[in-house]
Amino acid sequence: MPYIVTLPARQMERIHDRLRLQLRLTKVLAARDQPVGPDIGPPMALVISDDTESSVDRRSRQLIWMGSVARHNTPGPTDKSVTIDPLRECMEVVPLDGDDGLVTLLEADLRNEFEQASLTGTASWCSGEVWQALETGLRTRFPRLVPLIDWLLTQANPPVLDSRDEADCAWQEQQDAVRSLLRIADFPLPSLNAWKRPDSRDAPYTAGIIPQPSENSLIDHDVRASGRAFGLDSDWMNGSGVRCDINVLWDSHGRRLEVTNVNALPLESRTGTDMIYYHVPTESFTLVQYKRLDPRKRAIRVDDRLRSQLDRLDRVAKLNSSPTQPHEWRLGSDPCFLKLAHWPEDTSRNPVEGLAPGMYLPVSYVQLLLKSDCTRGSQKGSEARLLGYDHAERHLVGAQFVDLVKEGLVGTVGTTREQLWSMVKRRVSQGQNVLVAEEHSSESAHDRQKRNRSRSPKAGAYAHKTYRQETIFDSDQ
């Protein structure tokens, strides 16, 4: 089902540069035009420039932008709006009218429906049948647009991860870590949101990420000349048997986010997922270890393995140094957290679109909880300990945690890159699937805070490059 936004050519020219920078568009949609029904299809969006006023004899329209609708908003008591995000510029001229126009491929009833939805100055929608006909025409006549269409469709209609499947559970945790890292580093979610299932169930989540099909021309940094992300000459990228997938993002201000997903063991041998964010300018990292709560009881039993993992995280925390400069001050000395996360039992009916709900608990706080009566099991005389919503008086939620990390209020002080990667290798050798990101920036602490707190529309332009180590575990896999 496509949303159709048709604007006069002069208006399109006025907003073209802004669209190129922000890569999103919000338009009012009359409440009566809200689509209903279970089979309305993926929420694609077509943005059309109408230059009819300069063509007396016939309409002269072009498809200029394509995107997918990320959300619906309610700006007034009667109208609603749709936000198209991501929004991408077509890489070639796509005429709608004339002998070679896309509209000529539509049958009479579908053409009438399209014309009603594409009145100039309006935002409306068409049926899935109209989109299917338009999609077929675009793929046939404009093959250069095929990668963009596939990328947008994946954004609009992503695969559903099943909480009852072991591989999907691992990918859910890694997906949540990717989304957390993008929020912390202030990169747009669509940059790493296009995903398809990897061929191997043992592969990391980022092996399925699809890069956007073209690099944005607003970014001056040439991806191929921007250095070797994560030291690609390392043993991880030289057939060591460790699977390593790297995604590198650049924004229009020169900030760079390098995200790598590393594992060294098959799915059944792993012990969990780690997310590590390292801010290079301040030499500070924050680590989150994922634990899954029972979706009904919203709790987990604390066993010897978890206690051992907590002890290891305590040792990781010892990489911390004491602050000597104002920008090194932190709210506490905890760089390591548990995220006790939960996903719906039936994710096909209740997909998680943002961060998975859960509790963020600093490890030192968890150690105190495990000495308190509040975590004792319900059975009388039982020594079993439980962690969950009923066993912790306080916890951080996702938005609070993200804000603390992105403001530099939590994390280590004075941790070198060599210390970081030595720790990452230990975590991998211990069976953790590690998703680690480095943010490179020339921002001062003040500039970083100013960017984070700015309410003005932010640039959505970025470039994306991937590096992959395809060998995974054994040669026969």
Secondary structure as the mmCIF struct_conf table of DSSP 4:
data_model
#
loop_
_struct_conf.conf_type_id
_struct_conf.id
_struct_conf.beg_label_comp_id
_struct_conf.beg_label_asym_id
_struct_conf.beg_label_seq_id
_struct_conf.end_label_comp_id
_struct_conf.end_label_asym_id
_struct_conf.end_label_seq_id
STRN STRN1 PRO A 2 PRO A 8
HELX_RH_AL_P HELX_RH_AL_P1 ALA A 9 GLN A 22
STRN STRN2 LEU A 25 ALA A 30
HELX_RH_3T_P HELX_RH_3T_P1 ALA A 31 ASP A 33
BEND BEND1 GLY A 37 GLY A 37
TURN_TY1_P TURN_TY1_P1 PRO A 38 ASP A 39
STRN STRN3 MET A 44 ASP A 50
HELX_RH_3T_P HELX_RH_3T_P2 THR A 52 SER A 54
BEND BEND2 VAL A 56 ARG A 58
STRN STRN4 ARG A 61 ASN A 73
BEND BEND3 GLY A 76 THR A 78
STRN STRN5 ASP A 79 PRO A 95
BEND BEND4 ASP A 97 GLY A 98
TURN_TY1_P TURN_TY1_P2 ASP A 99 ASP A 100
HELX_RH_3T_P HELX_RH_3T_P3 LEU A 102 LEU A 105
BEND BEND5 LEU A 106 LEU A 106
HELX_RH_AL_P HELX_RH_AL_P2 ALA A 108 ALA A 117
TURN_TY1_P TURN_TY1_P3 SER A 118 SER A 118
TURN_TY1_P TURN_TY1_P4 THR A 120 GLY A 121
STRN STRN6 ALA A 123 TRP A 125
HELX_RH_AL_P HELX_RH_AL_P3 GLY A 128 ARG A 141
HELX_RH_3T_P HELX_RH_3T_P4 PRO A 143 LEU A 145
HELX_RH_AL_P HELX_RH_AL_P4 VAL A 146 ALA A 156
BEND BEND6 ASN A 157 ASN A 157
HELX_LH_PP_P HELX_LH_PP_P1 PRO A 158 ASP A 162
TURN_TY1_P TURN_TY1_P5 SER A 163 ARG A 164
BEND BEND7 ASP A 165 ASP A 165
HELX_RH_AL_P HELX_RH_AL_P5 GLU A 166 ALA A 185
TURN_TY1_P TURN_TY1_P6 ASP A 186 ASP A 186
HELX_RH_3T_P HELX_RH_3T_P5 LEU A 189 LEU A 192
TURN_TY1_P TURN_TY1_P7 ASN A 193 ASN A 193
STRN STRN7 TRP A 195 TRP A 195
BEND BEND8 ASP A 199 SER A 200
TURN_TY1_P TURN_TY1_P8 ARG A 201 ASP A 202
BEND BEND9 ALA A 203 ALA A 203
HELX_RH_3T_P HELX_RH_3T_P6 TYR A 205 GLY A 208
STRN STRN8 ILE A 209 ILE A 209
HELX_LH_PP_P HELX_LH_PP_P2 ILE A 210 GLN A 212
BEND BEND10 PRO A 213 SER A 214
TURN_TY1_P TURN_TY1_P9 SER A 217 LEU A 218
HELX_RH_3T_P HELX_RH_3T_P7 VAL A 223 ALA A 225
BEND BEND11 SER A 226 SER A 226
TURN_TY1_P TURN_TY1_P10 ALA A 229 PHE A 230
TURN_TY1_P TURN_TY1_P11 LEU A 232 ASP A 233
BEND BEND12 SER A 234 SER A 234
HELX_RH_3T_P HELX_RH_3T_P8 ASP A 235 MET A 237
TURN_TY1_P TURN_TY1_P12 ASN A 238 GLY A 239
BEND BEND13 SER A 240 GLY A 241
STRN STRN9 ARG A 243 ASP A 251
TURN_TY1_P TURN_TY1_P13 SER A 252 HIS A 253
BEND BEND14 GLY A 254 GLY A 254
STRN STRN10 ARG A 256 ASN A 263
BEND BEND15 LEU A 265 LEU A 265
HELX_RH_3T_P HELX_RH_3T_P9 LEU A 267 SER A 269
STRN STRN11 GLY A 272 HIS A 279
HELX_RH_3T_P HELX_RH_3T_P10 VAL A 280 THR A 282
TURN_TY1_P TURN_TY1_P14 GLU A 283 GLU A 283
STRN STRN12 SER A 284 ARG A 292
HELX_LH_PP_P HELX_LH_PP_P3 LEU A 293 ASP A 294
TURN_TY1_P TURN_TY1_P15 PRO A 295 LYS A 297
STRN STRN13 ALA A 299 VAL A 302
HELX_RH_AL_P HELX_RH_AL_P6 ASP A 304 ALA A 317
TURN_TY1_P TURN_TY1_P16 LYS A 318 LEU A 319
BEND BEND16 GLN A 325 GLN A 325
HELX_RH_3T_P HELX_RH_3T_P11 PRO A 326 GLU A 328
BEND BEND17 LEU A 331 SER A 333
STRN STRN14 CYS A 336 ALA A 341
BEND BEND18 GLU A 345 GLU A 345
TURN_TY1_P TURN_TY1_P17 THR A 347 ARG A 349
BEND BEND19 ASN A 350 ASN A 350
BEND BEND20 GLY A 354 LEU A 355
HELX_LH_PP_P HELX_LH_PP_P4 ALA A 356 PRO A 357
STRN STRN15 GLY A 358 PRO A 362
HELX_RH_AL_P HELX_RH_AL_P7 VAL A 363 LEU A 369
TURN_TY1_P TURN_TY1_P18 LEU A 370 LYS A 371
BEND BEND21 SER A 372 SER A 372
HELX_RH_3T_P HELX_RH_3T_P12 ASP A 373 THR A 375
STRN STRN16 ARG A 376 ARG A 376
BEND BEND22 SER A 378 GLN A 379
TURN_TY1_P TURN_TY1_P19 LYS A 380 GLY A 381
STRN STRN17 ARG A 385 GLY A 388
HELX_RH_3T_P HELX_RH_3T_P13 TYR A 389 HIS A 391
BEND BEND23 GLU A 393 GLU A 393
STRN STRN18 LEU A 396 LEU A 396
HELX_RH_AL_P HELX_RH_AL_P8 GLY A 398 LYS A 406
TURN_TY1_P TURN_TY1_P20 GLU A 407 GLY A 408
BEND BEND24 LEU A 409 GLY A 411
BEND BEND25 VAL A 413 GLY A 414
HELX_RH_AL_P HELX_RH_AL_P9 ARG A 417 SER A 429
TURN_TY1_P TURN_TY1_P21 GLN A 430 GLY A 431
STRN STRN19 GLN A 432 HIS A 440
HELX_RH_AL_P HELX_RH_AL_P10 ALA A 445 ARG A 453
BEND BEND26 SER A 456 SER A 456
HELX_LH_PP_P HELX_LH_PP_P5 PRO A 457 ALA A 459
STRN STRN20 TYR A 462 GLN A 469
BEND BEND27 PHE A 473 ASP A 474
TURN_TY1_P TURN_TY1_P22 SER A 475 ASP A 476
#
